[in-house]
């Protein structure tokens, strides 16, 4: 999903930057938001082939349900030195309330 957008905007594409450092259950199989957060806690790291120090990184995900996966991916990037992490999801299950942005 992110590859065509990166090409159109001349942004470096890094599908191998984030790596899974521990096995987890599928998030779609877990309904409780706290258990979802626990499931992916500490699950990601940054590949030794990438230096994200000082970079702005955009994470693209297909679905954001509770945001736990995006949060943990962002934590890993910040720990590796990224200066800003932006998250984009193509779908979600959250309803906007009172004109609140998603």
N, C-alpha and C positions, 0 to 999 in steps of 0.2 A: 504494500500500500504506500509506503513512504518513498520507494524508489522513484516512481514517476514524478512525484512532487519535488524531490531533491534535484532531479535532472532539470525540471522546468525552472527552478529557482537558483540553480547553480550552487546548491548546498551539498557539502560532502556527505555521502551515504555511508553509514557504518553499521551494517547488520551484524557485525561480529564484535562490537565494542562491549556490550553487556553480555555477561556469561552467567549461567546458572551454576552456583557453587554448592548447592545442595538440592537433593530431590524433594519435590513437593507433590501433594495431591493436586488434581485438577481443580482449579478454583470454581468451575461450574458445578462441581459436585458438592460444594459446601454452601449452605444457605445463611448461616450465622455470620454477621459481619466481623465479630471478634475472632471467630475461628478462622475466617478468611485471612485476617491480618496476621494471626499466629502462623498460619500455613506458609506464608511467603516471607515472614520475618527473617532477614539475613540471607535470603535465597539468591541474591545477585551480587556480582562483583564486576569489575572492569577488567577486561583482558589486558594482559601484560604487553600486548602489541599496540596499545593505545595510550596516549598521554592526553588526558582531557583537561589538564591544568589550565585554568583561566578561560576555558571555552564555555560558550553557551550551547547547550545540547537540547535537542527537541526529541522527545520520546513519542513515538506513534504507536498506539494500541488499537486493536479492533473494537473492543468493548470495555467500558469502565463501569463496573457494577458498584463496588464500594470504594474504589480507588486504591485499594491495598497494594496491588501489583505495581501500579504507577508510582505510588509512594516509595515502596522498597527499591524500585529501580532508580528513582531520584536520589534516595539516600546513598546508594552505592556510588553514583556519579559525583555527588557532593564530597563523599569521603575520598574519592580519587582526585579531587581538586577542581571540579567544574565550578565555574563562577555563577552560572544560572542554568536551571533545568526547567524546560517548558514541556508540558504534557498535552497531547492531543489524543482524543479517542473518537472514533467514528460513530460509535453508538453508546448509549447508556440506558440505565433504567430509572433515572431520577427525574421526577416531575418538578418543573419550576414552580415556585410558590411566590406570590406577591411580586411578580416581575423580577424575581431573583435570577441572575445569570447562572448558567450551569457551571 
